[in-house]
Amino acid sequence: MIEHHPDHVFYAVALDGVSTEPSGRVELPVLALNSEQALTRDRGPVEEADLIDDEPEEVEEDGEGPDPLNLGTDADAATPDDDSDDDEAAVDDDEDDGFDIDGELTRLEQEGEATEADSSYYSARWNPPDWHWCSMELFDESAAELWSDALTRVAESAGWEPTIRRFYEVLLSVTASLRGELAQGPNVDIVVYVSDDDHADALLRRCLTPEQLSRHFPDLVS
């Protein structure tokens, strides 16, 4: 996937979907990855919708659009006088400058919220199901069934908890190997981790380098 998108900067790869709660089967993780470009693109429709919401204000210059302050009915019923003419001229002057202060403030607020949200482990930036490439099977269905059956038999004989602990240790070693292989070129800062909401802090500390942990999740730096 990375080779097919050489113009993308991939910032994260995750192994996701392994349950840590006792169940009848031990499932294999799925692979997820995302790039800075894909993250920005996937956010695009929300930003475009915000721009569409602002479009009626452009029509108001012709006097046909809705009044953003809901004053249209009273203004139409009032008898024009010199003061009202001055007010209308002032409104026209404000509209002619083409600057929508409310829209700009909303945009800045959304950018601030997005930046702040990105620092959270539970944001779209770090949530594999929200990524552009997610839920990618590591094996075909028949091979995945064989692996899951074998792991489940081990759990039945050795116990669920010790089996899952060993399984997670294997996944942690996989993330270290992947980071060493993928952290090069434009993706030199790529983060590779095991995604698990119930044990996020401990797993991130095991998967990320100290520099990555400090940069992306400073709250976890002791």
Secondary structure, DSSP 4 states (H G I P E B T S, - for coil): --TT-TT--EEEEEEE----S--S--PPPEEEEEEHHHHHHHHHHHHHHHHHHHTHHHHGGGT-SPPTTS-HHHHHHSPP-HHHHHHHHHHHHHHHT---HHHHHHHHHHHHHHHHHHTSTTSGGG-GGGSSEEEEESS-HHHHHHHHHHHHHHHHHH-HHHHHHHHHHHHHHHHHHHHHHH-SGGGTT-EEEEE-GGGHHHHHHHHS-HHHHHHH-GGG--
